Amino acid sequence: MIPEYHLDDLRKQPVGAGEWEATVKVENAGTGRMPVEVAAARGKRFDAAGKPEPGYREARTTIVLGGGEERQVLLRCPFEPDTVLVDPDARVLQLRRKTAAVKL
């Protein structure tokens, strides 16, 4: 039983002075059920040598989806996000990990 996350219906919009909201529909097309973090991010997390990039920012929330379930996720950010991804720390074994990250 392994989850497989897909992202759809991505949107971002400003909601105040320097505040943004990113929304995304997350679907688990796999069969596993697991708590997983969803992040809205800006910038590159690590450089080619694996060192943290100084301008990287993110906002996270945690969701739980079983096989075949989907949920609209809202992430409020104190920055304009450019990417949304599921499991940013790669803690959850999942099928087709590349389908779980999308540029805004």
C-alpha positions in Angstrom: 0.0 0.0 0.0 1.7 3.1 -1.3 0.3 6.6 -1.8 0.6 8.5 -5.1 -0.1 12.2 -4.9 -1.2 14.3 -7.9 -1.7 18.1 -7.8 -4.3 20.0 -9.8 -6.2 23.4 -9.8 -3.3 25.4 -8.6 -3.9 29.1 -7.9 -2.2 31.9 -6.0 -3.5 35.3 -5.1 -2.4 38.2 -2.9 -4.5 38.7 0.2 -3.0 41.6 1.9 0.2 43.5 2.5 2.9 41.0 1.5 0.5 38.0 2.2 -0.4 35.4 -0.4 -2.7 32.4 -0.5 -1.9 29.3 -2.6 -4.6 26.7 -3.2 -4.2 23.3 -4.7 -6.3 20.1 -5.1 -4.3 17.1 -3.8 -5.4 13.7 -4.9 -4.0 10.3 -3.6 -4.2 8.1 -6.7 -2.4 5.3 -4.8 -3.6 2.9 -2.1 -1.8 3.9 1.0 -3.0 6.3 3.7 -0.4 8.5 5.3 0.0 11.9 7.0 2.0 14.1 4.6 3.1 17.7 4.5 2.2 20.0 1.6 4.4 23.1 1.1 4.1 26.3 -0.9 7.7 27.5 -1.5 9.7 30.3 -3.1 13.2 29.8 -4.5 15.5 26.8 -4.6 15.9 24.8 -1.3 19.5 23.5 -1.9 22.3 24.4 -4.2 24.2 21.8 -6.4 26.4 20.9 -3.4 23.4 20.2 -1.2 23.9 23.3 0.9 20.8 25.4 1.9 20.0 28.4 -0.3 19.7 31.6 1.7 16.6 32.9 -0.1 14.4 29.8 0.2 11.1 30.2 2.0 8.2 27.9 2.6 4.8 27.5 4.3 3.5 24.1 5.3 0.4 22.2 6.4 -0.2 18.5 7.0 -3.0 16.5 5.5 -4.1 12.8 5.5 -5.5 11.2 2.4 -6.5 7.6 1.8 -6.5 5.9 -1.6 -8.8 7.7 -4.0 -9.3 10.6 -1.7 -8.7 14.3 -2.7 -8.8 17.6 -0.8 -8.5 21.3 -1.6 -5.5 22.7 0.4 -5.0 26.3 1.3 -1.6 27.6 2.2 -1.2 31.1 3.5 2.3 32.6 2.9 4.1 35.8 3.9 5.8 35.7 0.5 4.7 35.0 -3.2 5.1 31.3 -3.7 6.4 29.8 -7.0 6.0 26.1 -6.3 3.7 23.7 -4.4 4.9 20.3 -3.4 3.8 17.3 -1.4 6.3 15.8 1.1 9.1 18.4 0.8 11.4 16.4 3.1 10.9 13.1 1.2 9.8 11.3 4.3 6.9 9.3 2.7 7.5 6.5 0.3 5.3 7.4 -2.7 4.8 6.4 -6.3 5.6 9.0 -9.1 7.1 11.6 -6.7 7.5 14.0 -9.7 3.7 14.4 -10.0 3.6 15.8 -6.5 5.4 19.1 -7.3 4.1 21.8 -9.6 5.3 25.4 -10.5 2.7 28.1 -9.9 
